[in-house]
Amino acid sequence: MNLIKKSFTLEGHKTSIALEPEFWEALGKLAEMSDSSLPKLISSIDENRSNRPLASAIRVYCLTAKIK
């Protein structure tokens, strides 16, 4: 299983997130559907993730969101 790692700045801190290509694709579609950028969507997920690791929170977000 190949993970793709991307780097972002969240709350002024650089972070890297490694996800499967399918999750990056779904996340991109979800950002587009909400007229948001990928960094803004990830920041929103980060703010609402509680104690869950960010990569896990992103996966759960993708699985529970409605993709057209």
MDTraj code that builds the backbone (N, CA, C; nanometers):
import mdtraj as md
import numpy as np

residues = "MET ASN LEU ILE LYS LYS SER PHE THR LEU GLU GLY HIS LYS THR SER ILE ALA LEU GLU PRO GLU PHE TRP GLU ALA LEU GLY LYS LEU ALA GLU MET SER ASP SER SER LEU PRO LYS LEU ILE SER SER ILE ASP GLU ASN ARG SER ASN ARG PRO LEU ALA SER ALA ILE ARG VAL TYR CYS LEU THR ALA LYS ILE LYS".split()
xyz = np.array([
    [0.0853, -0.1165, 0.0000],
    [0.0000, 0.0000, 0.0000],
    [0.0905, 0.1236, 0.0000],
    [0.0711, 0.2086, -0.0976],
    [0.1500, 0.3306, -0.1077],
    [0.0743, 0.4489, -0.0506],
    [0.1401, 0.5210, 0.0380],
    [0.0834, 0.6425, 0.0931],
    [0.1465, 0.7611, 0.0223],
    [0.0686, 0.8654, 0.0060],
    [0.1193, 0.9898, -0.0507],
    [0.1265, 1.0901, 0.0626],
    [0.2434, 1.1503, 0.0795],
    [0.2640, 1.2467, 0.1861],
    [0.2591, 1.3875, 0.1288],
    [0.1799, 1.4739, 0.1930],
    [0.1708, 1.6139, 0.1543],
    [0.1935, 1.6991, 0.2783],
    [0.2529, 1.8160, 0.2597],
    [0.2822, 1.9051, 0.3710],
    [0.1906, 2.0261, 0.3686],
    [0.1495, 2.0687, 0.4872],
    [0.0600, 2.1830, 0.5045],
    [0.1050, 2.2628, 0.6254],
    [0.0594, 2.3862, 0.6335],
    [0.0782, 2.4663, 0.7531],
    [-0.0577, 2.4825, 0.8192],
    [-0.0682, 2.4335, 0.9418],
    [-0.1922, 2.4404, 1.0180],
    [-0.1656, 2.5166, 1.1469],
    [-0.2423, 2.6209, 1.1698],
    [-0.2261, 2.7007, 1.2905],
    [-0.0821, 2.7498, 1.3056],
    [-0.0173, 2.7806, 1.1925],
    [0.1187, 2.8322, 1.1948],
    [0.2272, 2.7272, 1.2099],
    [0.1888, 2.5989, 1.2116],
    [0.2858, 2.4907, 1.2265],
    [0.2842, 2.4029, 1.1028],
    [0.4043, 2.3696, 1.0532],
    [0.4121, 2.2798, 0.9389],
    [0.3848, 2.1372, 0.9846],
    [0.3094, 2.0659, 0.9035],
    [0.2798, 1.9258, 0.9314],
    [0.2723, 1.8492, 0.8000],
    [0.3004, 1.7223, 0.8057],
    [0.2883, 1.6351, 0.6891],
    [0.1824, 1.5309, 0.7175],
    [0.1043, 1.5014, 0.6154],
    [-0.0026, 1.4032, 0.6282],
    [0.0183, 1.2981, 0.5204],
    [0.0173, 1.1718, 0.5610],
    [0.0317, 1.0613, 0.4668],
    [-0.1006, 0.9865, 0.4580],
    [-0.1551, 0.9825, 0.3368],
    [-0.2824, 0.9144, 0.3124],
    [-0.2735, 0.8323, 0.1844],
    [-0.3638, 0.7380, 0.1728],
    [-0.3758, 0.6615, 0.0495],
    [-0.4256, 0.7539, -0.0616],
    [-0.3879, 0.7262, -0.1875],
    [-0.4291, 0.8122, -0.2996],
    [-0.5805, 0.8312, -0.3077],
    [-0.6561, 0.7285, -0.2735],
    [-0.8019, 0.7385, -0.2808],
    [-0.8568, 0.8439, -0.1838],
    [-0.7948, 0.8548, -0.0672],
    [-0.8398, 0.9562, 0.0290],
    [-0.8017, 1.0964, -0.0171],
    [-0.6845, 1.1130, -0.0776],
    [-0.6485, 1.2445, -0.1315],
    [-0.7469, 1.2843, -0.2414],
    [-0.7852, 1.1884, -0.3255],
    [-0.8806, 1.2174, -0.4329],
    [-1.0166, 1.2585, -0.3751],
    [-1.0650, 1.1824, -0.2775],
    [-1.1933, 1.2146, -0.2154],
    [-1.1873, 1.3498, -0.1451],
    [-1.0791, 1.3765, -0.0769],
    [-1.0643, 1.5035, -0.0059],
    [-1.0628, 1.6205, -0.1037],
    [-0.9969, 1.6033, -0.2168],
    [-0.9957, 1.7068, -0.3202],
    [-1.1355, 1.7343, -0.3739],
    [-1.2126, 1.6279, -0.3958],
    [-1.3500, 1.6444, -0.4436],
    [-1.4359, 1.7149, -0.3396],
    [-1.4179, 1.6782, -0.2139],
    [-1.4954, 1.7411, -0.1070],
    [-1.4605, 1.8890, -0.0928],
    [-1.3349, 1.9224, -0.1075],
    [-1.2941, 2.0634, -0.1017],
    [-1.3572, 2.1401, -0.2172],
    [-1.3537, 2.0816, -0.3351],
    [-1.4121, 2.1452, -0.4538],
    [-1.5625, 2.1642, -0.4367],
    [-1.6303, 2.0624, -0.3845],
    [-1.7751, 2.0699, -0.3657],
    [-1.8142, 2.1799, -0.2666],
    [-1.7275, 2.2070, -0.1708],
    [-1.7596, 2.3084, -0.0706],
    [-1.6982, 2.4439, -0.1054],
    [-1.6504, 2.4580, -0.2291],
    [-1.5862, 2.5818, -0.2733],
    [-1.4757, 2.6246, -0.1774],
    [-1.3968, 2.5281, -0.1339],
    [-1.2881, 2.5521, -0.0404],
    [-1.1591, 2.5009, -0.1010],
    [-1.0489, 2.5408, -0.0426],
    [-0.9201, 2.4866, -0.0844],
    [-0.8895, 2.3647, 0.0024],
    [-0.8004, 2.2824, -0.0443],
    [-0.7604, 2.1646, 0.0321],
    [-0.7022, 2.2048, 0.1683],
    [-0.6116, 2.3030, 0.1750],
    [-0.5603, 2.3432, 0.3067],
    [-0.6693, 2.3942, 0.4013],
    [-0.7665, 2.4682, 0.3495],
    [-0.8749, 2.5181, 0.4355],
    [-0.9602, 2.4034, 0.4878],
    [-0.9892, 2.3054, 0.4033],
    [-1.0689, 2.1913, 0.4461],
    [-0.9934, 2.1110, 0.5521],
    [-0.8659, 2.0879, 0.5295],
    [-0.7849, 2.0136, 0.6269],
    [-0.7775, 2.0901, 0.7586],
    [-0.7654, 2.2205, 0.7520],
    [-0.7638, 2.3021, 0.8729],
    [-0.8946, 2.2880, 0.9499],
    [-1.0059, 2.2859, 0.8784],
    [-1.1368, 2.2688, 0.9417],
    [-1.1475, 2.1317, 1.0082],
    [-1.1010, 2.0286, 0.9411],
    [-1.1019, 1.8934, 0.9985],
    [-1.0136, 1.8912, 1.1232],
    [-0.8988, 1.9563, 1.1149],
    [-0.8053, 1.9613, 1.2272],
    [-0.8691, 2.0268, 1.3492],
    [-0.9435, 2.1327, 1.3277],
    [-1.0066, 2.2060, 1.4381],
    [-1.1146, 2.1228, 1.5076],
    [-1.1724, 2.0276, 1.4369],
    [-1.2860, 1.9510, 1.4903],
    [-1.2546, 1.8046, 1.5202],
    [-1.1295, 1.7689, 1.5283],
    [-1.0944, 1.6264, 1.5370],
    [-1.0852, 1.5695, 1.6776],
    [-1.0999, 1.6474, 1.7800],
    [-1.0864, 1.6010, 1.9191],
    [-0.9470, 1.5431, 1.9403],
    [-0.9391, 1.4238, 1.9966],
    [-0.8089, 1.3618, 2.0248],
    [-0.7643, 1.2631, 1.9173],
    [-0.8391, 1.2533, 1.8091],
    [-0.8081, 1.1593, 1.7015],
    [-0.6873, 1.2104, 1.6220],
    [-0.5968, 1.1228, 1.5784],
    [-0.4873, 1.1666, 1.4910],
    [-0.5438, 1.2310, 1.3637],
    [-0.4735, 1.3299, 1.3108],
    [-0.5240, 1.4047, 1.1956],
    [-0.5509, 1.3150, 1.0756],
    [-0.4600, 1.2262, 1.0428],
    [-0.4815, 1.1379, 0.9263],
    [-0.6080, 1.0535, 0.9458],
    [-0.6305, 1.0047, 1.0661],
    [-0.7511, 0.9269, 1.0943],
    [-0.8754, 1.0136, 1.0825],
    [-0.8681, 1.1362, 1.1336],
    [-0.9822, 1.2276, 1.1251],
    [-1.0165, 1.2582, 0.9797],
    [-0.9151, 1.2716, 0.8959],
    [-0.9381, 1.2978, 0.7531],
    [-1.0063, 1.1775, 0.6883],
    [-0.9588, 1.0578, 0.7198],
    [-1.0202, 0.9371, 0.6630],
    [-1.1672, 0.9261, 0.7041],
    [-1.1952, 0.9488, 0.8327],
    [-1.3337, 0.9417, 0.8811],
    [-1.4179, 1.0482, 0.8124],
    [-1.3639, 1.1683, 0.7984],
    [-1.4359, 1.2759, 0.7304],
    [-1.4717, 1.2336, 0.5878],
    [-1.3757, 1.1779, 0.5166],
    [-1.4010, 1.1350, 0.3791],
    [-1.5077, 1.0248, 0.3729],
    [-1.5039, 0.9340, 0.4675],
    [-1.5992, 0.8232, 0.4663],
    [-1.7397, 0.8662, 0.5053],
    [-1.7525, 0.9709, 0.5837],
    [-1.8843, 1.0125, 0.6307],
    [-1.9434, 1.1270, 0.5502],
    [-1.8627, 1.1903, 0.4657],
    [-1.9125, 1.3023, 0.3830],
    [-1.9857, 1.2468, 0.2607],
    [-2.0710, 1.3283, 0.2074],
    [-2.1456, 1.2893, 0.0871],
    [-2.0735, 1.3413, -0.0359],
    [-2.0271, 1.2514, -0.1196],
    [-1.9606, 1.2877, -0.2443],
    [-2.0582, 1.2622, -0.3580],
    [-2.0760, 1.3629, -0.4415],
    [-2.1679, 1.3497, -0.5551],
    [-2.0981, 1.2827, -0.6710],
])
top = md.Topology()
chain = top.add_chain()
for i, resn in enumerate(residues, 1):
    res = top.add_residue(resn, chain, resSeq=i)
    for name in ("N", "CA", "C"):
        top.add_atom(name, md.element.get_by_symbol(name[0]), res)
traj = md.Trajectory(xyz[None], top)
